[in-house]
Amino acid sequence: MIGAIIGDIVGSVYEFDNYRAKDFQPFFHQKAFFTDDTVCTVAVADALLSNRPPAVALKDWGRRYWHIGGWGKRFGDWLSGPDMQPYGSFGNGAAMRVSPAGYLAETVEEAISLSDRVTEVTHNHPEGMRGAAATAVAIHLARQGSTAQQIRADISDRFGYDLSMSVEEIRPVYRYNETCQNTVPQSLTCALEATSFEDAIRNAISIGGDSDTIAAIAGGLAEALFGIPPLIAGKGWSFLPEDIQVVVKALYQSPDAVLS
């Protein structure tokens, strides 16, 4: 989960000012910040940890941090209105917020079940459900020790995503896109091809597009594959207000685990 949050923070300054290379410096830009991607991820964790209705948790956290902006129009309308019903979205927000489901699941089936539970309240289009479930399963598999090659094969077979392109092949042709079907495969590839957590985030930024969300999706999987270097974890942690830190600590069940 903290991997997704760090990806969001690092990518925050590149969403509308893409940098199509891996050599950006510093890793955490001086103007970086956590976005709606982090807020929604925390809401999902809160829902799963506290057994809260996911729609209630999303609206609670979203309204609490409404001032940060960045909300997609349809999600923003849902967030600010009284209606609790889903609206058929297949946006990549389904996948960028789902990492807690992958972290908490003990089986593939549970990863899909938890993902469906927190996704169907807004992104109940089949592509939204597929993108979130694929992300959660990939994280679960990585936490169980599956290799990048094994995860790539499983996600391709189970969810029908084409993960055959490399980051080098994706970068020249990829364009800004906010759908799951055109974000999730690329984001997962950025992590599966990486050699470290930092390399995964750099891959994600380098392909352009919706940089904070791509890096959030890649970051959640990269954390499960590689762990997070303490210096990067500590710096990411410093961006977060106390109420968000409380939820993140609860997910890891130990304050020390967040920064280890």
Backbone bond lengths (Angstrom), bond angles and torsions (degrees), N, CA, C in turn:
res aa  C-N    CA-C-N  psi(-1)  N-CA   C-N-CA  omega(-1)  CA-C   N-CA-C  phi
1 M - - - 1.466 - - 1.525 111.99 -
2 I 1.347 116.38 -44.77 1.459 117.88 179.44 1.521 110.38 -66.35
3 G 1.335 116.63 -26.16 1.457 119.93 175.60 1.510 112.11 -63.84
4 A 1.328 116.69 -40.60 1.463 120.55 176.71 1.521 110.72 -65.75
5 I 1.318 116.38 -40.91 1.468 120.95 179.78 1.522 110.75 -63.68
6 I 1.335 116.96 -43.36 1.466 120.01 178.30 1.522 110.39 -63.79
7 G 1.335 117.13 -41.09 1.455 119.63 176.38 1.508 111.88 -58.60
8 D 1.322 116.38 -42.69 1.461 121.30 177.50 1.526 111.16 -60.32
9 I 1.324 116.45 -46.91 1.468 120.51 -177.80 1.526 110.75 -63.49
10 V 1.329 116.31 -48.67 1.468 119.42 -179.49 1.524 110.92 -61.70
11 G 1.336 116.76 -40.29 1.457 120.47 -177.60 1.508 115.25 -78.82
12 S 1.326 117.47 -9.77 1.467 120.91 -171.56 1.520 113.46 -58.57
13 V 1.316 117.77 -34.57 1.468 120.30 -175.45 1.524 112.56 -87.15
14 Y 1.333 116.88 -5.90 1.468 120.29 -175.97 1.525 113.61 -109.26
15 E 1.338 117.98 -3.33 1.463 120.63 -175.55 1.533 111.45 -57.35
16 F 1.312 116.58 -45.00 1.465 120.23 -178.82 1.528 111.68 -111.06
17 D 1.319 116.02 12.62 1.458 121.78 177.54 1.523 107.29 -145.30
18 N 1.330 115.22 67.60 1.460 121.05 -172.32 1.530 112.68 -57.26
19 Y 1.336 113.35 144.13 1.463 121.00 175.14 1.523 106.34 -124.04
20 R 1.325 117.17 103.83 1.463 120.99 -170.99 1.529 112.36 -91.12
21 A 1.297 114.85 58.67 1.464 122.27 174.70 1.520 108.02 -160.04
22 K 1.326 116.38 165.78 1.461 120.82 -175.74 1.520 113.25 -96.64
23 D 1.317 117.26 -2.05 1.461 119.81 -171.44 1.526 114.24 -95.75
24 F 1.334 117.68 18.90 1.468 118.94 -179.17 1.529 110.20 -61.79
25 Q 1.328 114.57 144.29 1.470 121.61 -179.66 1.526 109.24 -139.76
26 P 1.325 117.70 145.62 1.465 126.64 -9.82 1.525 110.68 -73.81
27 F 1.318 116.66 173.43 1.470 119.41 179.81 1.519 110.25 -60.13
28 F 1.328 117.73 -47.33 1.461 123.01 172.82 1.523 108.00 -98.65
29 H 1.311 116.44 105.59 1.465 120.93 179.32 1.523 109.93 -62.19
30 Q 1.325 116.46 148.64 1.466 119.66 -178.66 1.522 112.65 -62.84
31 K 1.328 117.28 -20.56 1.464 120.47 179.06 1.531 112.17 -101.60
32 A 1.316 118.36 9.81 1.463 121.52 -178.32 1.527 111.21 -66.88
33 F 1.324 115.99 155.32 1.456 121.71 -178.40 1.525 108.97 -159.63
34 F 1.324 117.31 160.18 1.467 119.06 173.51 1.529 108.41 -82.48
35 T 1.324 115.68 145.18 1.461 121.39 -174.54 1.524 110.66 -114.80
36 D 1.327 114.64 -169.46 1.460 121.12 175.34 1.527 111.74 -57.72
37 D 1.328 117.68 -26.22 1.463 120.61 178.91 1.530 110.57 -60.89
38 T 1.320 116.32 -44.06 1.463 120.65 177.67 1.521 111.19 -66.11
39 V 1.313 116.97 -44.39 1.472 120.99 -178.31 1.519 110.05 -59.47
40 C 1.329 117.52 -44.40 1.469 120.54 -179.40 1.526 111.63 -69.14
41 T 1.322 117.33 -35.17 1.464 120.53 176.11 1.522 110.71 -63.45
42 V 1.313 116.87 -42.39 1.464 121.47 177.71 1.531 109.94 -64.70
43 A 1.317 116.93 -39.40 1.467 120.35 178.31 1.523 111.08 -61.61
44 V 1.321 116.94 -41.74 1.463 120.91 178.33 1.529 110.12 -64.17
45 A 1.322 117.03 -44.33 1.466 119.76 177.32 1.518 111.34 -60.55
46 D 1.301 116.89 -43.41 1.465 121.59 179.09 1.522 110.45 -60.86
47 A 1.332 116.96 -43.49 1.465 120.83 179.87 1.526 111.12 -61.16
48 L 1.327 116.83 -45.00 1.462 120.52 -177.12 1.524 112.24 -72.71
49 L 1.324 117.03 -39.08 1.459 120.34 -178.22 1.523 112.60 -73.26
50 S 1.330 116.27 -35.51 1.464 121.46 -175.10 1.523 113.06 -102.57
51 N 1.326 115.96 2.44 1.457 121.62 -177.42 1.531 111.59 55.43
52 R 1.315 115.40 39.47 1.467 121.30 176.21 1.521 109.35 -87.64
53 P 1.318 118.69 148.30 1.464 119.88 172.00 1.525 109.09 -56.41
54 P 1.331 118.65 125.89 1.467 120.01 -175.66 1.527 113.89 -56.22
55 A 1.323 117.23 -37.00 1.468 119.06 179.66 1.522 110.67 -63.92
56 V 1.326 116.31 -38.81 1.467 120.50 179.38 1.525 109.97 -65.74
57 A 1.334 116.62 -44.85 1.460 120.14 -179.56 1.528 111.18 -63.82
58 L 1.321 117.21 -42.96 1.460 120.52 179.33 1.524 111.21 -61.80
59 K 1.323 116.43 -43.27 1.468 118.70 -179.98 1.530 111.39 -69.34
60 D 1.303 116.54 -37.65 1.459 120.62 178.65 1.533 110.34 -60.43
61 W 1.325 116.61 -55.17 1.461 120.78 -177.29 1.526 111.94 -69.13
62 G 1.312 116.13 -39.41 1.454 119.21 179.84 1.516 112.62 -62.97
63 R 1.311 116.59 -42.13 1.477 119.84 178.80 1.525 111.11 -71.29
64 R 1.335 116.03 -33.27 1.461 119.62 177.91 1.532 110.71 -62.56
65 Y 1.331 115.18 -35.80 1.468 120.10 -178.33 1.532 111.82 -113.38
66 W 1.303 116.23 28.04 1.458 121.13 179.63 1.530 111.45 -54.91
67 H 1.321 115.95 -33.79 1.463 121.17 -174.50 1.515 113.96 -65.71
68 I 1.334 118.59 -17.77 1.464 118.13 -178.20 1.519 111.64 -74.86
69 G 1.340 117.32 -18.32 1.456 120.64 177.88 1.518 112.39 70.51
70 G 1.333 115.31 -169.64 1.453 120.53 178.79 1.513 114.89 86.54
71 W 1.319 117.80 0.46 1.460 121.06 -177.86 1.533 110.40 -70.68
72 G 1.333 116.34 134.37 1.456 119.56 172.31 1.512 109.54 -59.44
73 K 1.338 117.13 150.48 1.463 119.73 -172.67 1.520 112.48 -59.09
74 R 1.324 117.65 -50.01 1.467 119.58 -176.48 1.526 110.93 -67.48
75 F 1.336 117.05 -41.27 1.453 119.21 177.58 1.526 110.24 -66.69
76 G 1.329 117.13 -40.15 1.460 120.61 178.10 1.518 112.23 -61.52
77 D 1.334 116.31 -40.46 1.470 120.16 176.90 1.520 110.42 -63.43
78 W 1.330 116.55 -42.36 1.473 120.74 178.41 1.529 110.16 -65.43
79 L 1.311 115.27 -42.60 1.460 120.88 -176.80 1.521 111.74 -62.89
80 S 1.296 116.56 -40.96 1.459 120.61 -174.25 1.517 113.59 -88.19
81 G 1.325 117.07 -10.92 1.462 120.20 -176.69 1.512 113.10 -99.33
82 P 1.345 117.15 176.27 1.466 121.25 -177.69 1.526 114.15 -84.04
83 D 1.330 117.66 -17.64 1.461 121.75 -174.29 1.524 110.63 -69.73
84 M 1.324 116.67 131.34 1.462 121.10 178.88 1.528 111.92 -101.42
85 Q 1.319 118.71 2.13 1.446 121.81 -174.64 1.537 111.28 -82.16
86 P 1.336 117.14 150.10 1.465 120.20 177.25 1.517 110.85 -69.26
87 Y 1.315 115.98 165.00 1.459 119.38 -174.58 1.529 112.50 -130.23
88 G 1.329 117.09 21.48 1.451 121.08 170.37 1.515 115.61 70.62
89 S 1.313 118.09 29.48 1.460 120.54 -176.60 1.527 111.61 -77.43
90 F 1.336 115.92 145.46 1.457 121.48 168.57 1.524 109.67 -119.94
91 G 1.330 115.96 27.74 1.456 121.45 178.56 1.520 112.26 -70.92
92 N 1.335 114.92 158.69 1.457 119.84 -176.44 1.531 113.91 -71.89
93 G 1.333 116.85 -5.21 1.454 119.64 173.41 1.511 112.99 -59.79
94 A 1.331 116.90 -26.04 1.465 120.36 177.29 1.516 111.35 -60.91
95 A 1.319 116.12 -41.41 1.470 120.94 -176.73 1.516 112.87 -84.50
96 M 1.325 117.46 -33.05 1.472 118.44 -174.90 1.514 111.88 -70.82
97 R 1.322 118.99 -20.56 1.464 120.78 -176.14 1.523 113.57 -103.11
98 V 1.336 119.00 -1.25 1.461 122.11 -166.14 1.526 114.15 -91.80
99 S 1.316 119.83 -2.91 1.466 120.74 -174.71 1.530 114.63 -54.10
100 P 1.352 120.76 -34.81 1.470 118.05 177.85 1.529 113.13 -59.54
101 A 1.325 117.53 -31.89 1.469 120.02 178.07 1.518 110.38 -64.66
102 G 1.325 117.30 -42.64 1.455 120.36 177.96 1.509 112.32 -66.87
103 Y 1.315 116.52 -34.52 1.463 120.83 -179.22 1.529 111.45 -70.98
104 L 1.332 117.28 -39.68 1.464 121.36 -173.94 1.524 113.58 -84.26
105 A 1.325 117.96 -21.75 1.466 121.00 -174.38 1.524 111.84 -68.17
106 E 1.311 115.71 143.91 1.462 121.06 177.89 1.522 112.15 -103.00
107 T 1.325 117.39 -13.24 1.462 122.21 177.29 1.520 108.64 -140.77
108 V 1.318 116.47 164.90 1.467 120.75 174.99 1.517 110.00 -59.96
109 E 1.308 115.54 -42.54 1.467 119.75 -178.85 1.525 111.09 -62.03
110 E 1.321 116.39 -39.44 1.463 119.20 178.44 1.527 110.84 -69.74
111 A 1.326 117.31 -35.99 1.462 120.20 177.32 1.523 109.99 -59.43
112 I 1.323 116.74 -43.96 1.468 120.60 179.05 1.516 110.46 -67.45
113 S 1.337 117.06 -42.05 1.457 121.04 -179.14 1.523 111.78 -63.15
114 L 1.324 116.63 -46.74 1.467 120.17 179.15 1.526 110.45 -65.00
115 S 1.322 116.13 -41.42 1.455 120.06 177.57 1.525 111.01 -59.74
116 D 1.317 116.18 -47.09 1.473 119.82 179.67 1.526 111.15 -60.12
117 R 1.321 115.18 -39.79 1.466 119.49 -177.37 1.521 111.85 -61.72
118 V 1.324 117.03 -42.74 1.461 119.16 -176.01 1.527 113.04 -88.38
119 T 1.334 116.75 -10.98 1.465 120.68 -177.24 1.518 112.41 -96.47
120 E 1.329 116.81 -39.93 1.458 120.80 -172.64 1.527 113.47 -64.39
121 V 1.327 117.39 -13.35 1.471 119.43 -178.23 1.523 111.96 -74.41
122 T 1.321 116.85 -15.74 1.469 120.85 176.67 1.527 110.75 -136.47
123 H 1.335 116.51 -54.94 1.462 122.49 -171.68 1.535 110.43 -96.26
124 N 1.330 116.33 62.59 1.460 120.08 -173.94 1.518 113.47 -88.31
125 H 1.318 119.05 7.82 1.460 121.39 169.96 1.532 108.19 -66.77
126 P 1.340 118.85 145.07 1.473 120.18 -179.28 1.528 113.80 -53.14
127 E 1.328 117.51 -35.55 1.467 119.28 179.81 1.533 111.49 -71.54
128 G 1.332 116.73 -34.87 1.460 119.36 175.17 1.513 111.36 -65.72
129 M 1.327 116.25 -43.22 1.461 120.68 179.25 1.531 110.73 -64.96
130 R 1.338 116.58 -41.59 1.459 120.78 -179.53 1.525 111.46 -64.37
131 G 1.328 116.72 -45.04 1.459 120.09 -178.22 1.509 112.70 -62.28
132 A 1.323 116.44 -43.44 1.460 119.95 178.89 1.522 111.15 -66.37
133 A 1.334 117.28 -45.49 1.459 120.89 -177.95 1.526 111.39 -63.47
134 A 1.324 116.76 -40.97 1.465 120.24 179.19 1.524 110.67 -61.69
135 T 1.313 116.44 -41.28 1.461 120.76 179.38 1.524 110.92 -65.49
136 A 1.325 116.53 -45.80 1.466 120.36 179.98 1.522 111.51 -63.34
137 V 1.326 117.37 -42.31 1.467 120.42 179.97 1.524 110.84 -65.90
138 A 1.322 117.19 -41.28 1.466 119.90 178.76 1.527 110.55 -59.57
139 I 1.321 117.10 -43.31 1.464 120.99 178.92 1.526 110.20 -64.16
140 H 1.317 116.49 -45.51 1.464 119.80 178.85 1.528 111.11 -58.73
141 L 1.321 116.74 -46.97 1.463 120.43 -178.76 1.530 111.12 -60.98
142 A 1.323 116.39 -41.40 1.462 119.94 178.37 1.520 111.00 -63.12
143 R 1.320 117.24 -40.12 1.461 121.20 179.30 1.527 111.57 -67.00
144 Q 1.329 116.04 -24.04 1.463 120.30 178.31 1.519 112.09 -88.72
145 G 1.333 116.98 1.17 1.456 120.34 174.99 1.512 115.63 97.95
146 S 1.324 118.21 6.32 1.465 119.76 177.56 1.527 109.77 -65.35
147 T 1.322 116.21 145.60 1.451 120.87 177.44 1.525 110.36 -78.34
148 A 1.324 115.31 165.56 1.460 119.71 177.13 1.524 110.85 -58.23
149 Q 1.317 116.95 -40.82 1.461 120.86 179.46 1.520 110.93 -63.11
150 Q 1.314 117.10 -42.73 1.466 120.80 179.34 1.529 111.18 -65.69
151 I 1.320 116.81 -41.16 1.470 120.65 179.06 1.518 110.09 -65.11
152 R 1.308 117.22 -44.31 1.466 120.93 179.30 1.533 110.41 -56.96
153 A 1.331 116.31 -45.36 1.463 120.40 -179.19 1.520 111.31 -66.25
154 D 1.324 116.83 -43.26 1.465 120.67 -178.56 1.524 111.40 -63.92
155 I 1.337 117.43 -47.26 1.459 120.74 -177.86 1.525 110.45 -65.72
156 S 1.319 117.02 -38.71 1.464 120.22 177.47 1.528 111.07 -63.27
157 D 1.327 116.46 -45.39 1.466 120.34 -178.53 1.522 112.02 -70.05
158 R 1.327 116.38 -44.41 1.460 120.84 -172.65 1.528 112.44 -76.08
159 F 1.324 116.86 -36.76 1.463 119.89 -172.94 1.529 114.43 -115.96
160 G 1.322 116.56 -5.24 1.453 120.07 174.91 1.513 115.36 75.89
161 Y 1.335 117.59 17.43 1.462 120.43 177.39 1.529 110.24 -81.23
162 D 1.311 115.98 140.48 1.452 121.46 174.34 1.524 108.46 -87.38
163 L 1.302 116.18 108.23 1.464 121.65 -179.22 1.522 111.02 -110.38
164 S 1.332 116.36 27.34 1.459 120.55 -174.39 1.525 113.61 -81.94
165 M 1.335 118.19 -23.39 1.461 120.05 -178.56 1.518 111.10 -75.54
166 S 1.310 116.51 144.92 1.458 121.69 175.35 1.522 109.49 -87.52
167 V 1.328 116.17 167.73 1.462 120.14 176.23 1.531 110.35 -60.08
168 E 1.328 116.52 -40.48 1.463 120.33 179.12 1.522 111.71 -62.11
169 E 1.326 117.25 -32.32 1.465 121.17 178.18 1.516 111.82 -79.87
170 I 1.321 116.90 -33.04 1.464 121.25 -179.75 1.524 111.31 -70.42
171 R 1.335 117.19 -43.16 1.459 122.68 -169.66 1.535 114.24 -53.25
172 P 1.327 121.05 -47.53 1.468 119.52 -175.33 1.525 114.45 -69.85
173 V 1.329 116.92 -22.75 1.470 119.62 -172.14 1.524 113.37 -110.56
174 Y 1.332 117.35 -10.75 1.459 119.01 -174.17 1.523 111.18 -76.92
175 R 1.317 115.40 138.84 1.454 122.36 179.59 1.528 110.16 -127.82
176 Y 1.314 115.60 160.04 1.469 121.61 -178.22 1.523 110.14 -53.63
177 N 1.316 116.44 128.97 1.456 121.31 -178.89 1.526 108.14 -154.28
178 E 1.311 116.83 137.47 1.465 120.33 -177.36 1.522 112.70 -112.57
179 T 1.339 117.84 16.34 1.457 120.54 177.88 1.524 110.28 -95.02
180 C 1.332 115.38 152.65 1.460 119.05 176.81 1.521 111.36 -60.62
181 Q 1.335 116.88 -45.25 1.457 120.44 -172.98 1.524 113.16 -65.15
182 N 1.325 116.64 -20.15 1.460 120.36 178.49 1.527 112.93 -115.63
183 T 1.323 115.71 19.90 1.462 121.18 176.08 1.526 111.60 -130.39
184 V 1.318 116.49 -44.76 1.460 120.05 -174.07 1.528 113.14 -62.53
185 P 1.343 120.27 -48.40 1.469 118.34 180.00 1.521 112.82 -59.06
186 Q 1.319 116.34 -42.41 1.458 120.35 -179.39 1.530 111.29 -66.44
187 S 1.319 116.15 -41.65 1.470 120.63 -179.27 1.521 111.48 -65.19
188 L 1.321 116.91 -45.49 1.460 119.99 179.16 1.522 110.89 -63.28
189 T 1.323 116.97 -38.62 1.460 120.67 178.08 1.525 111.19 -60.58
190 C 1.326 116.75 -38.77 1.467 120.32 179.50 1.518 111.71 -58.85
191 A 1.327 117.31 -35.22 1.460 120.85 177.20 1.520 112.12 -82.05
192 L 1.324 117.21 -41.17 1.461 120.86 -175.53 1.522 112.43 -68.34
193 E 1.322 116.88 -25.25 1.461 120.96 179.95 1.527 112.18 -92.06
194 A 1.310 116.92 -7.70 1.467 120.90 -172.59 1.522 112.41 -75.52
195 T 1.322 114.33 163.53 1.461 121.58 175.95 1.526 112.47 -107.59
196 S 1.342 116.65 -6.93 1.456 121.90 -179.99 1.517 108.41 -165.09
197 F 1.329 116.11 171.96 1.461 119.32 176.68 1.518 110.71 -60.41
198 E 1.315 116.64 -49.07 1.466 119.35 -178.95 1.523 111.26 -60.68
199 D 1.326 117.02 -39.79 1.460 120.37 179.97 1.523 111.18 -62.66
200 A 1.332 117.01 -36.78 1.462 120.51 178.04 1.523 111.72 -63.04
201 I 1.324 116.45 -43.58 1.464 120.09 179.24 1.523 110.00 -66.88
202 R 1.307 117.33 -39.97 1.468 119.99 177.50 1.533 110.93 -64.56
203 N 1.324 117.10 -39.59 1.466 119.83 173.64 1.526 110.76 -57.22
204 A 1.327 115.75 -46.12 1.464 121.27 -176.55 1.521 111.60 -62.58
205 I 1.310 117.68 -44.79 1.461 120.46 178.75 1.519 110.17 -64.74
206 S 1.318 116.67 -37.33 1.466 120.52 -171.07 1.521 114.31 -68.98
207 I 1.319 118.38 -20.89 1.471 118.20 -178.81 1.522 112.13 -85.47
208 G 1.337 117.85 -5.25 1.458 120.64 178.95 1.522 111.31 77.80
209 G 1.329 115.73 -156.27 1.457 119.77 179.44 1.517 112.96 77.33
210 D 1.317 115.46 -148.51 1.465 123.18 -177.53 1.527 108.57 -80.16
211 S 1.322 116.14 75.77 1.461 122.27 -161.77 1.521 114.61 -58.92
212 D 1.329 118.35 -41.92 1.462 118.43 -177.50 1.521 111.47 -67.44
213 T 1.327 116.82 -37.84 1.460 119.83 -179.84 1.523 111.54 -74.21
214 I 1.323 117.81 -40.84 1.467 120.81 176.35 1.521 110.03 -59.99
215 A 1.330 116.66 -44.31 1.465 120.24 -179.91 1.523 111.76 -69.72
216 A 1.335 117.91 -31.30 1.467 120.36 176.42 1.525 110.75 -66.22
217 I 1.328 116.69 -44.98 1.469 120.08 179.26 1.522 110.07 -65.18
218 A 1.332 116.18 -47.39 1.464 120.08 178.41 1.529 111.09 -63.03
219 G 1.323 116.98 -39.10 1.455 120.82 -177.41 1.510 113.86 -65.31
220 G 1.336 116.44 -37.47 1.457 119.02 177.52 1.514 111.99 -62.76
221 L 1.334 116.62 -41.79 1.462 120.14 177.87 1.517 111.48 -73.00
222 A 1.329 117.44 -40.10 1.464 120.61 -179.12 1.531 111.55 -62.60
223 E 1.315 117.16 -36.88 1.466 119.88 176.12 1.517 110.28 -58.75
224 A 1.328 116.45 -44.34 1.463 120.37 -178.81 1.527 111.58 -68.34
225 L 1.321 117.20 -31.54 1.465 121.01 -179.55 1.528 112.84 -78.43
226 F 1.325 116.81 -41.11 1.463 120.92 -167.91 1.527 115.24 -120.90
227 G 1.348 117.39 -17.14 1.448 119.02 -165.37 1.524 109.33 75.64
228 I 1.315 117.09 179.86 1.463 121.77 -177.67 1.521 108.81 -126.54
229 P 1.324 117.90 127.98 1.468 119.76 176.95 1.525 110.61 -56.11
230 P 1.322 118.22 139.20 1.469 121.06 -176.24 1.524 114.52 -54.37
231 L 1.321 117.63 -38.94 1.463 119.39 -179.06 1.525 111.44 -64.82
232 I 1.332 116.59 -39.81 1.461 120.26 178.42 1.522 110.11 -70.08
233 A 1.336 117.09 -42.77 1.461 120.31 178.64 1.521 111.21 -61.15
234 G 1.330 116.22 -44.06 1.460 119.92 -179.11 1.511 112.80 -64.74
235 K 1.320 116.60 -40.71 1.456 119.67 178.73 1.526 110.61 -66.12
236 G 1.323 117.35 -43.16 1.464 119.84 177.01 1.520 111.69 -60.72
237 W 1.318 115.65 -41.46 1.463 121.74 -179.90 1.522 111.15 -59.11
238 S 1.317 116.68 -34.76 1.467 120.93 -175.66 1.520 113.25 -68.57
239 F 1.319 117.84 -15.59 1.464 121.30 178.74 1.528 112.27 -81.27
240 L 1.338 117.74 -12.99 1.456 120.94 -166.94 1.522 112.87 -97.84
241 P 1.341 116.92 136.04 1.466 120.29 174.96 1.525 110.56 -72.98
242 E 1.311 115.58 165.84 1.464 120.97 -170.86 1.524 112.91 -61.49
243 D 1.334 118.70 -39.96 1.464 119.05 -176.44 1.529 111.22 -65.45
244 I 1.321 117.25 -33.38 1.463 120.29 175.87 1.524 110.35 -73.00
245 Q 1.324 117.19 -39.70 1.462 120.35 177.87 1.523 111.62 -59.21
246 V 1.320 116.82 -37.53 1.466 120.87 -179.33 1.523 111.01 -59.83
247 V 1.330 116.83 -43.86 1.463 120.78 -179.15 1.518 110.70 -68.85
248 V 1.328 116.67 -42.72 1.463 119.77 179.62 1.525 110.34 -61.57
249 K 1.323 117.78 -44.37 1.467 121.38 177.88 1.526 111.04 -59.61
250 A 1.322 116.16 -40.91 1.467 119.88 -179.34 1.523 111.24 -63.84
251 L 1.314 117.13 -36.92 1.463 120.16 179.66 1.521 110.89 -63.63
252 Y 1.321 116.25 -41.11 1.466 120.46 -177.95 1.527 112.31 -84.81
253 Q 1.321 117.09 -7.95 1.460 123.75 176.69 1.523 114.02 65.85
254 S 1.318 115.99 3.72 1.464 118.90 178.11 1.527 108.45 -157.97
255 P 1.313 117.87 128.33 1.464 119.72 177.55 1.524 112.58 -56.79
256 D 1.324 116.72 -36.36 1.464 120.32 -178.18 1.529 111.72 -68.62
257 A 1.327 117.76 -31.04 1.452 120.96 -177.17 1.519 112.48 -64.41
258 V 1.305 117.17 -27.47 1.459 121.39 -178.60 1.515 110.50 -63.36
259 L 1.298 116.79 -37.74 1.461 120.99 -172.77 1.520 112.95 -107.36
260 S 1.316 118.03 11.69 1.472 120.82 -178.51 1.509 111.03 -98.19
